[in-house]
Amino acid sequence: MIYLRDILELGQQLRWLRKQTKLSQSDLALRAGLSRTAIQAIESGKTTCQLDTLFKVLTVLNIKLAIDHSLLKAPTHASTSD
């Protein structure tokens, strides 16, 4: 698992994974139903990327997005004293 600090790191990791899977930006764009310029913007860390666009890319590259927060690990039925 890799922890990312900013959108630029996300773009760099996505570019690396795309290249590892031997996909061009155009191939990835076609599979994700996006334009090549959209892929280029994501990989270069543009901050205007919409989440649905990002999730299309993550899906094609078989990447899972996780949220890591201590509250999510808390028991679901914690007892409270009122």
C-alpha positions as CSV (number, residue, x, y, z in Angstrom):
1,M,0.0,0.0,0.0
2,I,1.2,3.5,-0.8
3,Y,0.2,6.6,1.0
4,L,0.0,9.7,-1.1
5,R,0.5,13.2,0.1
6,D,-0.9,15.2,-2.8
7,I,-2.5,15.0,-6.2
8,L,0.9,15.3,-7.9
9,E,2.0,12.1,-6.3
10,L,-1.3,10.4,-7.3
11,G,-0.7,11.4,-10.9
12,Q,2.9,10.1,-10.8
13,Q,1.8,6.8,-9.4
14,L,-1.0,6.4,-12.0
15,R,1.5,7.2,-14.8
16,W,3.9,4.6,-13.4
17,L,1.1,1.9,-13.1
18,R,-0.2,2.8,-16.6
19,K,3.3,2.2,-18.1
20,Q,3.8,-1.0,-16.1
21,T,0.6,-2.3,-17.7
22,K,1.9,-1.3,-21.2
23,L,-0.9,1.1,-21.8
24,S,-0.5,4.4,-23.7
25,Q,-2.4,7.4,-22.5
26,S,-4.6,6.9,-25.6
27,D,-5.3,3.2,-24.7
28,L,-6.2,4.1,-21.1
29,A,-8.4,6.9,-22.3
30,L,-10.2,4.6,-24.7
31,R,-10.8,1.9,-22.0
32,A,-11.9,4.5,-19.4
33,G,-14.2,6.3,-21.9
34,L,-12.2,9.5,-21.5
35,S,-10.1,11.8,-23.6
36,R,-6.3,11.5,-23.8
37,T,-6.1,15.1,-22.5
38,A,-8.1,14.0,-19.4
39,I,-5.5,11.2,-18.7
40,Q,-2.7,13.7,-19.3
41,A,-4.3,16.2,-16.8
42,I,-4.6,13.5,-14.1
43,E,-1.1,12.3,-14.6
44,S,0.3,15.8,-14.4
45,G,-1.5,16.5,-11.1
46,K,-4.1,19.0,-12.3
47,T,-6.4,19.7,-9.4
48,T,-9.6,20.1,-11.5
49,C,-10.1,16.4,-12.0
50,Q,-13.6,15.2,-11.2
51,L,-13.9,12.2,-8.9
52,D,-16.0,10.2,-11.4
53,T,-13.2,10.7,-14.0
54,L,-10.6,9.5,-11.5
55,F,-12.6,6.5,-10.6
56,K,-12.9,5.4,-14.2
57,V,-9.1,5.5,-14.5
58,L,-8.7,3.6,-11.2
59,T,-11.1,0.9,-12.4
60,V,-9.2,0.4,-15.7
61,L,-5.9,0.1,-13.8
62,N,-7.5,-2.2,-11.2
63,I,-6.6,0.2,-8.3
64,K,-8.6,0.2,-5.1
65,L,-9.0,3.5,-3.2
66,A,-9.0,3.1,0.6
67,I,-9.8,5.5,3.4
68,D,-7.7,5.0,6.5
69,H,-9.0,6.7,9.6
70,S,-9.1,5.6,13.2
71,L,-12.9,6.3,13.5
72,L,-13.5,3.8,10.7
73,K,-11.8,1.1,12.8
74,A,-13.9,1.8,15.9
75,P,-16.3,-0.9,17.0
76,T,-19.7,-0.4,15.3
77,H,-21.6,-0.9,18.6
78,A,-19.6,1.1,21.0
79,S,-21.3,1.6,24.4
80,T,-21.9,5.2,25.5
81,S,-22.7,6.5,28.9
82,D,-25.2,9.3,29.1
